[in-house]
Amino acid sequence: MGRRTGETEIFTATARREGNFWAITVDGLPRVHSHVWQLNQAEPMIRQAIACNLDVPDFTFNVRVQEK
């Protein structure tokens, strides 16, 4: 999860099916999580959660969502 000069940080989010919704967690950020009804909603929701947690704009990093 580290950042090098000139590189954009990439966060990996893991989506797990929990009944009728998807639970989303972020590797390296244990207090950042969300849930969505459809998997295609995961990236914008978790992006907002990361931005709020780190107090940075949501366009300053990338998010990769993986299904588990």
C-alpha positions in Angstrom: 0.0 0.0 0.0 3.0 2.3 0.2 3.4 5.3 -2.1 6.5 6.3 -4.1 7.2 9.7 -5.3 5.2 10.3 -8.5 3.0 7.3 -8.1 -0.7 7.2 -7.2 -1.6 5.0 -4.3 -3.7 2.0 -5.1 -6.0 0.6 -2.4 -7.3 -3.0 -2.7 -10.9 -3.5 -1.5 -12.3 -7.0 -1.0 -16.0 -7.7 -1.6 -17.6 -10.6 0.1 -21.2 -11.7 -0.4 -23.1 -11.4 2.9 -26.7 -12.5 2.3 -28.4 -9.9 0.0 -25.5 -7.4 0.0 -21.8 -7.2 -0.5 -19.5 -6.3 2.4 -16.5 -4.3 1.3 -13.3 -4.0 3.3 -10.0 -2.3 2.4 -6.6 -4.0 2.9 -4.4 -1.9 5.2 -7.3 0.3 6.4 -9.1 -1.9 9.0 -11.6 0.8 10.0 -12.7 1.5 6.4 -15.6 -0.5 5.2 -18.9 -0.2 3.4 -21.7 -2.4 1.9 -23.6 -2.3 -1.3 -26.5 -4.1 -2.9 -24.8 -4.6 -6.3 -21.1 -5.2 -6.8 -20.8 -2.4 -9.5 -21.6 0.1 -6.7 -18.6 -0.9 -4.6 -15.8 1.3 -6.2 -17.5 4.7 -5.7 -18.8 3.8 -2.2 -15.4 2.5 -0.9 -13.6 5.4 -2.6 -15.8 7.8 -0.6 -15.1 5.9 2.6 -11.3 5.9 2.0 -11.3 9.7 1.2 -13.3 10.5 4.4 -11.0 8.3 6.6 -7.8 9.7 5.2 -9.2 13.3 4.8 -8.0 13.5 1.2 -9.9 14.2 -2.1 -11.3 11.0 -3.6 -9.4 11.6 -6.9 -5.9 11.4 -5.2 -5.8 7.5 -5.2 -7.0 4.5 -7.1 -9.2 1.7 -5.9 -9.2 -1.9 -7.1 -12.1 -4.1 -6.0 -11.7 -7.8 -5.9 -14.4 -10.4 -5.3 -13.8 -13.1 -2.7 
